[in-house]
Amino acid sequence: MSARPWIIDATQDRVFLFGGVAASAALTLAILVSGELAPWWWVWVIALDGPHLFATLARTYLDPAEWQARGGLLRGSLLWFLAGPAFLGLAAISGSGLPVALFLTAASLWAWWHVLRQHLGFVGLYARVSGETDAGDAAWDRAALYTGMLAPFVAFALGHPQARPMLGLTGTPTWEPVVAAILWGLTAAVSLGWGLRVLSARRAGRASSGPKVAYLALVLAWTAIVLSPPIANRLPIGGITIAVTAWHNVQYHALVWHYKRNRYRTEPAAHGWAAVVGRSFLTYALVGIAFTLAYRLPNCGFGSPPGCATGTTPLFAGLSLPVIGETLFWGFALHHYFVDQYIWRPSRDTRLRADLRLVAAG
């Protein structure tokens, strides 16, 4: 086992990678207590979510070295901004809102998958820095995470009053509670199996990383809390998004800032504006907030975000201005999800491992 079981360091991992769940918990509690989504949605978007999209852009598009290494990816990924307009075009041509409904559903599923994959990435990093090599242990980690985040999500979608119509489910639930109960039972069984595997590994002398085990247990617990019917059914879908994503945002900022401090410390001139934006955390935060306002306020003009009311009269194919705006502006998130899949691959990128200061097993 490595003497260093942390990704950044003990303090920052505990405060941000683990403690970031406090941001999700605080915003979730605020929504539940106040009964209001809009003010807390804007706090989340301006302080955390929008700047985390900017963090990806700053780490790539503002860095000449990244253009040299990934020019094709950076140019080609911009096509994701055309996805929403393309589906709006299909809706206009067909006279049906179905293409847009399918697009919005797929985008929401990708958002959930994106958060899941980041959690899986952190689990893998904790295993790496601790020197874990057992393939069976890794398989149980993946099974617990995938089951613990996907099965409750499907159960939630089958029962939540806003999610059900999106799946074409109407009327009083009949078979759905049975399926949901099976999914929750599967989650409990796999989580228990994972816990027993951890105990077995320790008895066999393959002591799993303490931070990895604690982190994965926290992910499973928070997901179960947020998606449990007593909590989930009191939250609008936007509240569920905040509850899951705010923690993800805090973690992302911590990792990007760790990367920036290491990447730009030597020869900052070689990294152009990326190094300028990363010169201080205040600059990084303020530019991220400015970026968020620049793209979110026009979106508000469509009436898409909470608290931005406009007319709901259908303009074409049964689509109102808020739905059209939501479809158009999903491009920012989709582009982020796509690029992120390629720029955070420490197992394949030796330079990234160096920039993250990952320690090989010793």
Secondary structure, DSSP 8 states (H G I E B T S, - for coil): --S---SS-HHHIIIIIITTHHHHHHHHHHHHHH---HHHHHHHIIIIIHHHHHHHHHHHTT-HHHHHHHHHHHHHGGGGGGHHHHHHHHHHHHT-SHHHHHHHHHHHHHHHHHHHHHHHHHHHHHHHHTT---HHHHHHHHHHHHHHHHHHHHHHHHH-TTHHHHTT--SS-SSHHHHHHHHHHHHHHHHHHHHHHHHHHHHTT----HHHHHHHHHHHHHHHHHHSHHHHTTS-HHHHHHHHHHHHHHHHHHHHHHHHHHHSSS-GGGGHHHHHHTS-HHHHHHHHHHHHHHHHHHHHHTT-STT--------BTTB-HHHHHHHHHHHHHHHHHHHHHHH--TTT-HHHHHHTT-----
